[in-house]
Amino acid sequence: MTPGLSPHPAPRRALRRQTSARRRPTVAIALTLSLATSTLALLGASSGASGSSPADSTVTASQTTASTVAAAAPAVLKAAPQAKKKKKKKWAQWTPPTGAAFNLPRSSYAQEYRLEARVIDAINHARRGSMIRMAMFSFDRQPVADALIRAYKKRKVTVQVIINGHEKPGAQADLQRVLGPRWKKRKKNKSNSFYYQCTSSCRGDFDVQHSKFVLFSHTGAAKRVVMIGSLNMKENGAVNQFNDLLTINQPGGMYDSLEQTFKEMRADKVMKNSYKAETFGRYQLYTLPFPRAKATAKTQWLWRRDPIKKILGPITCRGPGGGRTVIRVDMHAWSDDRGVRIANRLRDLYAEGCDVKIMIGYANGVIQRVFGARTARGFVPVRSTGFDTPDSNGDYDGEIDLYSHAKILTINGIYEGKRNRRIIVTGSSNYQAGGQYGDELILKVDSARLYNQYLAHWNNTYRNHTHGFHFNGGTWKVQPDGRRSFAYDDTWGGLGIDSPEWRDE
C-alpha cells in the first residue's frame, strides 16, 4: 500500500459526501449576493435620475440592500431546495453469495473462517421479524452465537438452534441462556426462539444429530435461503479441516422439506418413517436416518436403498467415442460394512473404465484392503488428506491432526444414459454405518456451474494437500503453513485418529 493512503476506502467516501453537503449552502448564498448586487445597481441608477445626493443614495442603497438580502435569501433557498436522497435500506441491496465456498486450514484468518463469515453475514442481514433455523453437530464459535443473539434481541428475529448433545461450550451456554428451552409457555407476541440439544439422533434411535444446515426465511433481499455442507460452527473446523458450504437462494420445495425436518428434529422423537428421498427440480435431497427399532420390511436400510448406492448406480463408464466418465471423491471418514460396499462399487467402476480418483481423511483396514487390491487396470488412485503435523516442540505423535472433513462426490459423463451430465453430491454423511442411522443430509445437484466449483476445489486439494501411499517407507510433505509432516508407510495404517483435532470434529 502506498504510504499515507487509508486502507479503508469506505470512510473516505463518507467524508466526501459530508464535504459536498457542506458546499451546497455556499451556492445559495452566492446567488443571493448576486441578486442583491443587481438590485443595488438598479437602485443607484434610479436615485441618480431623481437628483438625490450621493450620501442619501448610499444610505438608501445600504438599507435597501440589507432588506433585499434578508428578503431574497429565503426566496432563493425556497426556489432551489436541496432534494433529500432517500436512503436505501441495507437489506434491499445485499443477497447471500450463491454457490459453493471452501475454507483453507492453516492459512490466514480470512481463508480459515471464510465459511463462517458467510453464515454471519446472512445472520447480520436477517430481516426484522424473520426466522433463522440452524442445525449443527457441534458448535463453539462465539462470534456466531453473538450474531444470533444480536439478531434475536435487536431485530426481533426468531432464532431456533438444534445441536447434538455431546458438548456445551460457552457459545452454546449463551444461546441457551438467551433463547431459552424449546418448549415454553409463550406470551402474546413473544418470540418462538429456542436452543436445544438432542441426546442422540433427533429423529432416530441411534448414532447422533450430524446434519449441518441453516435456513433463513428472509436475509437481505433474498428469501428462503438454504446453507448446507460439511461445516460445523467450530474453531477446529476452520483451523484443522477442509470444509465446504453450499448456499442456495429459493430452492423451491427443498426449503419446505428442510423446514419440516427441522420441526421433526425439535420434537426429538423416534419416527417410523424418518428416511426421505425427494426431488425438487435439479435438487435431490436424501434425509436420514433409516429407522431401526421401528423399521419394517419396507423402511429398513438395505444396500439397494442406500442413497450413495442409488447415486452411483446410473453411471456408465465408457461412451461410443471412447471417453471416460470422471468420478472424484473427497471423503472424511470411511469404514464399516456400508463403507466397504461403497468402496467396492467405486473400485468396480474404475475397473469398468471410469476415471476414478479418491481422497480420504481416514479409512480403516477393511477399506484399505479394498483399494489395495489391484484391478485389471491397476490400483484405484487414492490419496490421503490426513496428516500428522509437529507440535510446538517439533514432535510427532502419529495421529492425524490436519485433514479433510468434506463429504464430496462429483460425476461428469454418462449418467442415466445421457451424456455430459455434471453432478455434485455434498452434505453431512460419511461413508460409515452412522451415515445411515444418524440425522444426516445428502444433497445431489445436477449443475455444471456447481460441478466446476467443486472440481476446482478438489483438484487444488488433491495436488497440494494430500500424500500418496507407497507401502515402501514414509515420505515428507510440506504443509500450507510451511511446516513438514510425515506420511507413514502403509495406507493410513501408520496414522491414528486419537488426536484432539480429530476427536473435536
N, C-alpha and C positions, 0 to 999 in steps of 0.2 A: 504494500500500500504506500502511496506517495505520502511523505511526511506532511503533517498538518491537515490532511483531509480526514473528515469524520468517517469511521467505518459504518456508521448507521445513517443511511440517506433519508429515512423517514422523518426524523426531527428537522432536517434541513428543508424538506418540503413543507412541513407545518410552519416553519419560520417564514418562508417565502409567502405563504398565504396570509400570515399576520401582517407582513410588511405591505402587501398590496392593499389590505383593508385599511391600513392607516393612511395610505395615499389618497383614498377616494375623497375625503372632505377637502383636501387641498385643491382639487379640481373645481369643486363647487365654490370655494372662496375666490379663486382666480376669476371665475365667471362673474361673481358678484362685484368684485372690484372693477372689472372691465365695464360692466353695466353702469356702475357709479361714475366712472370717469367720463363715459359718454354723456351721461346726464349732466355732469358738471360743465362740460363743454357747451352743451346746448343752453344751459342757464346763463353762462358767461356771455354768450352771443346775444341772448335776449336782453340782459341787463345793459350791455353796451349800446344797444339800439335805443333803449329808453332813456339814456343820458344819466344813469346812476353813476355815482363816484366809484373809483376803484376800491376804496375802503368798504363802501356799502356792498359792492359786488362780492368782495371777499367774504364778508360776514354772512351775506345771504347764501353764497355758494357753500360755505362751510356748513351752515345749518342745514341747507338742503341736502348736501352730501351725506351728513350724518343720518338724517331722517330717511334719505333714499336707500342708504346701505342697510339700515335697520329694516326697512320695508322690503327691500329687494332680496335680502339674504334668504328669508324663509320662502319667498316666492320661487327663487331659483332652486332651492333644495326640494321644494314640493314639485317643481317642474321636472327634476331629474332624480327621482327616488332611486335608491340603491336596491336592486332586486335581491331578495334573500334567497340564497340557494337552499333548496330543500335537501336536507341531509338524507342520504340513503342509509337505511339500517344495514349494519354489517352482515346481518343474516341474509339479506337479499342478494348478496354478491358471491358468497362463499358456498362451495359444494365440496364434499369429500372427494379426493382424487380416486378415480375408479381403477380397477385392475389390480395386479399383483405387486407386492413390495417385499423386500427381503432385507434382513439386517446383516451386519458383518461383525462377528465377535472378535475380541482382542484388537480393536482398531480405535477410532475416535469415538467420543461420546455420541456424536450425531449419527454415526453409522451404526453403532451398537443399539441405540434406542430409537432407531428410525420408525419401527413399527408401533412402539408405544406412543411416539409423538403423533402418529396419525389418529390413534384412538383418542388421545387427549384433545386434539384439535376438534374432533367431532363432538366430544363431550362439551367443550367450551362453546361450541356453536349450537348446542341443542336449544331449540326454541322454547320460550316460556310456555309452561303447561304441557310440554311434550313428554315422551316416555323413553327411558333407556332401560334395556334389559341386557344383563351381562351374565354369561355362564362361563366359568373358568375352572380348571383343575386346581391350580394353585395361584396365590396372589400375595405378594408382599410389597408392591410398589406404592409408596406413599404419595408420589405425585399423581397417580391415577385416582387413588382414594380421595385426595384433596379436591381434584377436579370434579368428581362425582358429588362430593359434599357441597361444593360451591353451587353446582347446578341445582341441587335439591333446595338449598337454603335461599339463594339469591333469585333464581328464576322459576321456582316452584316446579321444577322438572320432577316427574315421578321416576325414581331410581330403584330398580329391583336387581339384586345381585345374588347369584347362587354359586357356591364354591364347594369343592369336595372337602370332606371333614378331616383331613389328615394333619392340619396345622392351623394356627390362628395367630399370625404375627400382628404387629401393631397396626398396620394398614387395615387389616380386616377388623380388628377390635374397634377402630374408629368408625368404620362403616356400620358395624353392629350397634354401637352406642348412638349414632346419629339417625340411622334409618329405622332401627327397631326390628322386632321379630316379623316373621312372615304372616302370622295371623294375629291381628289385634283389633280391638273394637274401634271402628272408625267413627270419628266425629264428622259432622256435616262439613263438606268442602275440605276434608283432611286428606292429605296425600296417601296413596296406597303403596308407598315405598317400603322396602324391606331388605334385610340381609339374612341369608340362610345358608347353613352348611348341611349337605346330605351326608348321612353316616356311611353310606356306600353308594351304589348306583341309585340315582333318584327314581328311575322308572323300572328298575330291575331288582334282582335279588342276589347279585354277585358283583365282584370287582368294584369299580369306583365311578364317580362322576368325572369323566375325562374329556367331555366335549368342550370346545372353546369357540364361542361366538358372541357377538354383540349386535343388538338390534336398536336402531334409532327410528322412532316414529317420524321425527322431523328435525333435521340438523342443517343449519344454514338454509339454502334454497332447496335442499333435497329431502324427499320423503321416503319412508320405508327403506332404510339403508341396512344392509347386512354386511358384517365383517366376520370372516371365518378363516381358519387356518390352523397352524401348529402353535401359535403364540399363546403363552401364559403371561400373566402380569407379574413377571419375576425378574429380579436383577440377574439371577443366574442365566435366565433365558436370553438376556441381552449380551452378557459378557462372555459366556462359555458355549453358546449354542447358535447354530444356524436355524432360522425360523422363517416362515412365510406368513403373509396376511393378504387375503383377497377381499377387496371392497367392491360391493355391487349395489348400485342405486336402483330402486324399484324393480326387483327381480320377479314381480308378479306374485303368483301363488306361493312361491318359496318363502317369502316373508311371513305369510299367514301360517304356513306349516311350522316354521320355527317358533312363531309366537305361541302356537298351540302346544308344541313340545315343551316350551319353557313353562307354560301353565301346568302341564303334567309333572314336570320336574319339581315345581313348587309343592305339589301335593305329597311328594316323596312316598309314593305307594307302589307296590309291585303290580305291574299291569299284565293283563292276559295277552294283549296284542301290542307289545311295545315296539316291535320292528315294523318300519315303514319303508317302502321303496316307491318314490313318487317322481314323476316327470313334469317339469314346467318349462316347456319350450326346449331351449338348448341346455337347461339345467336338469340334472338327475340327482336327486338327494336321497341318500340312504341314512335312515335314523335308527340307531341301535340303542339298547341291546335286543338280542333274541331272548325270548322268555326261557326260563329254566324250570322252576318249581311248578309253574302254571302252564308249561308248554304242552301242546298237543301234537299229534302226528302232522298237522298242517302248519304249525307255527314253530316247531323246534328247529334249531340250527342243524343244517346238513350242508356238506360241502357244495352240493349243487345249488344251494340257496345263498351261498356267501356272496356279498357284493363284489369283492375282488375277483372271484371266480366268474361272476357274470360279466364284469368289465373286460376281463382278458379273453373271454370265450369267443367273441365275434372277430378276432384278429386273423387275417390271412397274411402270411409272411412274404410270399413272392407274387409279383404281378406278371402279366403277359410280357412286359418289356424287360423283365429281369430285375427290376428294382426291389429293394427290401423295405419292409415296414420297420420303422425305427421305434424302439421302446427304451425309455430311460426311467430308472428308479432311483429315488433318494429316500431311504427308509431308516428311521431312527433305531428301532429295535425289532429283532426278527427271531422267533423261536416257536416252540410248541408244535403240536400236530397241525394246526392251521397254517403256521408259518412254513412247515415242510411242504404242504400241498401247494402253497403259492410259489415256493422256490422251485418245485418240480415242474410246475406249469411254465414258469419263465425259462427254465432250462430246456424244456421241450420246444418252446418257441424259438429259442436260439438254435437248437438242432434242426428245426424246420426251415431255417434260413432268415429269421428275423435278425435285425441289427439290435442286439440287446446289450446294454451296459448298465451296471448297477453300482450304487454307493450305499454303504451300510455303516451305521454308527456302531452297532454291536450285534453279533449273531452267535447263538450257542453252537455247541459241537455238532448237533444234528444238521443244522443249516450249513455249517462248514463242509460237512461231508457231501451234501447235495451239490454244492458248487465246486467242490474239489474233485468231482468225478468228470472225467473227460467225455465229451461228446464226439461224434464223427467230425465235427468242425473244430474241435479243440475245446479249451476251457471257456466258460462264460466269463467275459471281462468283468471282474468285481474288484472294487477298491474300497478302502475304509476311510470314513471321516473321523474315526475315533483316535485321539492322540493322548499320550501321556506326556505332559509338559513339566519342566522342572519347577520346583518351588523356589522360594526366595534364597534358599541355600544352594541351589543348583542340583538338588537331589530329585530322583525319580522314584515313584512308589509303585509303578507297574499297573496303575489304574487309569482308566480313561477320564480326562477332565475337560477335554475340548472335543466337540462332536456336533453332528447334525441332528436336530430334533424334528426335522421335517418328515412328512408322510406323503411324498410326491410321486406320481406316476404320470408319464406323458407318452402319447401314442401319435405317430404320424405315418399314415399309409392306408392300406386297405382295411376298412372296418365295416362290418355288416354288409360286405360285398361292394362297398362304394370306395372309390379311390380318393386320395388326397384329403382324408379326414384328419383333422388335428384336434386332439383331445387332451385335457389335463384332468388329473384327479388330485384332490387335496383334502385336508380335514384333520381329524384327531386320532384316527385309528392306526395303531401299529400292526405289523404282521405277526400277531400273537393271539393267544386264546382270549386275553382280556379285550381284544379288538372286536369280539362278537358278543361279549356278555356284560360290558360296562356301557355307560352312557357315552356314545360316540357318534360322530358325524363323518360321512364320506360323501364328498361332492364331486360329481363328474360334470365337466363343462365342455361342450363342443364349440371351440372358438380358436381361430387362427391367431388372433391378437394375443390372447392369454397364453396360447402354446408358445409363441415366440418369446414372451416374457419369461415363462418358466424354463424354457430351453436355454436361454442366455444365462440365467442364474445357474442352472445345472452344469452347463459347460464350464463356467468360471470356477465353480466349486470343485468339479472333477479335476480340472487342470491344476489348480493352485492350493487346494486344501484337502487332499487325500493322499494316502500312501497305498502302495500295492502289497501283494503277498507273494513271497518268493520261495518259501519253505527252505531257505538256504542261508539263514542268518539275517540279522536285523539291518535296517537302513536308517540313516538320519534324514530328517526333513525340517526345513526352516519354516517357521510359522509366521503369520501376518505381523506379529509384534516383534519379529527379529530373533526370537528365541529358537532353540533347536529342540526337537523332540525325537523320540526313538520309536520306530515301528518294529515290533518284535517278529520273531522268525516264522511263526505259523499263522494261519488265517485267524485272526482275533485271539487265538488261544493264549498268547502271551500277555494279553492285556485284560484286566478285570474291570468290573463296574462298581467296585466298592470304594468310590470316592465321594466326597461331599458334593462335588459338582454334578455327578450323575444322580446321586440319591435325591438331590434337591430339585430335580426336574419335575 
